[in-house]
């Protein structure tokens, strides 16, 4: 299944859930938007994109491999071969669906560019490169929260506080055993 059909399917599932549950409260929507990094600042930045922004953006091989998902679910760097195989992370797919629903301009731009000028995968690689500074902290937070949940499930714990300490301790142990972190 390609990225376009995954995003389309996710978009329609979200709409169906909202219709089935009635109207969600604005606070819940705002929290979800913030969790996925779709802020007013991001929307304003996305509105500045043009067709030329995407056409003139060059993805060399190294950027192309690192741009989509530089971190795996554990927060570690992914090797280039594993990175090429995985197009978008779960968080990135959810972000893409939400940002398309919030920004009519980006949705129209994607419609004009794909597949005539860019493949769907190239479009999202460029998009995530362009917004990297605005969404990176949200993606890292989502990875950390997923790790906390997984660790809690493995140990059968319900307290999230204890999981946070365990994640921090395991990260520290990992850094100590592998040496200083490299940027």
C-alpha positions as CSV (number, residue, x, y, z in Angstrom):
1,X,0.0,0.0,0.0
2,X,1.4,3.4,-0.9
3,X,1.6,6.5,1.3
4,X,-1.2,8.3,-0.5
5,X,-3.7,5.5,0.1
6,X,-2.6,5.2,3.8
7,X,-3.0,8.9,4.3
8,X,-6.4,9.0,2.5
9,X,-7.6,6.0,4.5
10,X,-6.5,7.5,7.8
11,X,-8.1,10.8,6.9
12,X,-11.5,9.1,6.3
13,X,-11.2,7.0,9.5
14,X,-10.7,10.2,11.5
15,X,-13.7,11.8,9.9
16,X,-15.8,8.7,10.6
17,X,-14.7,8.6,14.2
18,X,-15.6,12.3,14.7
19,X,-19.1,11.7,13.2
20,X,-19.7,8.6,15.2
21,X,-18.6,10.2,18.5
22,X,-20.4,13.5,17.8
23,X,-18.5,16.7,17.9
24,X,-15.3,16.5,19.9
25,X,-14.5,19.3,22.3
26,X,-12.1,22.0,21.1
27,X,-9.7,21.3,24.0
28,X,-9.3,17.6,23.0
29,X,-8.7,18.6,19.4
30,X,-6.2,21.2,20.4
31,X,-4.3,18.7,22.6
32,X,-4.2,16.2,19.7
33,X,-3.1,18.9,17.3
34,X,-0.3,19.9,19.7
35,X,0.8,16.3,20.3
36,X,1.2,15.9,16.5
37,X,3.0,19.2,16.1
38,X,0.2,20.9,14.1
39,X,0.4,24.4,15.7
40,X,-0.6,27.8,14.4
41,X,3.1,28.5,13.8
42,X,3.4,25.4,11.6
43,X,0.2,26.2,9.7
44,X,1.5,29.7,9.0
45,X,4.9,28.3,7.8
46,X,3.1,25.7,5.6
47,X,1.0,28.5,4.0
48,X,4.3,30.0,2.7
49,X,5.1,27.0,0.6
50,X,4.7,27.2,-3.2
51,X,5.1,24.8,-6.1
52,X,8.6,26.2,-6.6
53,X,9.5,25.5,-3.0
54,X,9.0,21.8,-3.7
55,X,10.3,21.7,-7.3
56,X,13.5,23.6,-6.4
57,X,14.2,21.6,-3.3
58,X,17.0,19.1,-3.9
59,X,17.2,15.9,-1.9
60,X,20.6,14.4,-2.2
61,X,21.0,10.7,-1.2
62,X,22.1,11.4,2.3
63,X,19.4,13.9,3.1
64,X,16.8,11.7,1.4
65,X,17.7,8.8,3.7
66,X,17.8,10.8,6.9
67,X,14.9,13.1,6.2
68,X,11.9,10.9,6.6
69,X,12.6,9.0,9.8
70,X,16.0,9.7,11.3
71,X,15.0,8.0,14.6
72,X,13.3,4.6,15.1
73,X,10.6,4.0,17.8
74,X,13.4,3.6,20.4
75,X,14.8,7.0,19.5
76,X,18.0,5.6,18.1
77,X,19.5,6.5,14.7
78,X,18.3,4.2,12.0
79,X,20.7,2.7,9.5
80,X,20.3,3.9,5.9
81,X,19.1,0.6,4.6
82,X,16.4,0.3,7.2
83,X,15.4,3.9,6.6
84,X,14.9,3.5,2.9
85,X,12.5,0.7,3.5
86,X,10.2,2.6,5.9
87,X,8.5,5.6,4.3
88,X,6.8,7.4,7.2
89,X,6.6,6.6,10.8
90,X,3.2,6.2,12.5
91,X,3.5,9.6,14.0
92,X,4.4,11.2,10.6
93,X,1.4,9.5,9.0
94,X,-0.9,11.0,11.7
95,X,0.8,14.3,11.4
96,X,0.4,14.3,7.6
97,X,-3.3,13.5,7.8
98,X,-3.9,16.2,10.4
99,X,-1.9,18.9,8.6
100,X,-3.7,18.2,5.3
101,X,-7.1,18.6,7.1
102,X,-6.0,21.8,8.8
103,X,-4.2,23.4,5.8
104,X,-6.2,23.7,2.6
105,X,-3.2,25.3,0.9
106,X,-0.9,22.3,1.6
107,X,-3.6,19.9,0.4
108,X,-4.1,21.8,-2.8
109,X,-0.3,22.1,-3.3
110,X,0.0,18.3,-2.9
111,X,-2.8,17.8,-5.4
112,X,-1.0,19.9,-7.9
113,X,2.4,18.3,-7.4
114,X,1.6,14.6,-7.0
115,X,2.1,12.6,-9.1
116,X,2.8,15.0,-12.0
117,X,6.0,16.5,-10.7
118,X,6.8,14.5,-7.6
119,X,6.1,11.1,-6.2
120,X,4.1,11.0,-3.0
121,X,7.2,9.8,-1.1
122,X,9.3,12.7,-2.4
123,X,6.6,15.2,-1.5
124,X,6.6,14.0,2.2
125,X,10.3,13.8,2.4
126,X,10.6,17.4,1.3
127,X,7.8,18.5,3.6
128,X,9.4,16.9,6.6
129,X,12.7,18.5,5.7
130,X,11.0,21.9,5.4
131,X,9.2,21.7,8.8
132,X,11.9,19.7,10.6
133,X,12.7,22.5,13.1
134,X,9.0,23.0,14.0
135,X,8.0,19.4,14.4
136,X,11.1,17.5,15.6
137,X,10.4,18.1,19.4
138,X,6.9,16.7,19.0
139,X,8.1,13.6,17.2
140,X,10.7,12.9,19.8
141,X,8.1,13.4,22.5
142,X,5.8,10.9,20.8
143,X,8.7,8.4,20.5
144,X,9.4,8.8,24.2
145,X,5.8,8.3,25.2
146,X,5.5,5.2,23.1
147,X,8.6,3.9,24.8
148,X,7.2,4.6,28.2
149,X,4.0,2.8,27.4
150,X,5.8,-0.2,26.0
151,X,8.0,-0.4,29.1
152,X,5.0,-0.1,31.4
153,X,3.2,-2.9,29.5
154,X,6.3,-5.1,29.6
155,X,6.5,-4.7,33.4
156,X,2.8,-4.6,34.0
157,X,2.9,-1.2,35.6
158,X,0.2,1.4,35.4
159,X,2.2,4.4,36.8
160,X,3.6,6.6,34.1
161,X,5.9,8.4,36.5
162,X,7.9,5.3,37.2
163,X,8.2,4.6,33.5
164,X,9.7,8.1,32.8
165,X,12.4,7.4,35.3
166,X,13.1,4.0,33.8
167,X,13.4,5.5,30.3
168,X,15.7,8.2,31.4
169,X,17.9,5.7,33.3
170,X,18.0,3.3,30.4
171,X,19.0,6.1,28.1
172,X,21.8,7.2,30.5
173,X,23.0,3.6,30.8
174,X,23.0,3.2,27.0
175,X,25.0,6.4,26.5
176,X,27.5,5.4,29.2
177,X,28.0,1.9,27.6
178,X,28.4,3.2,24.1
179,X,30.4,6.3,24.9
180,X,29.6,10.0,24.4
181,X,26.7,10.8,22.2
182,X,27.6,12.1,18.7
183,X,25.5,14.7,17.0
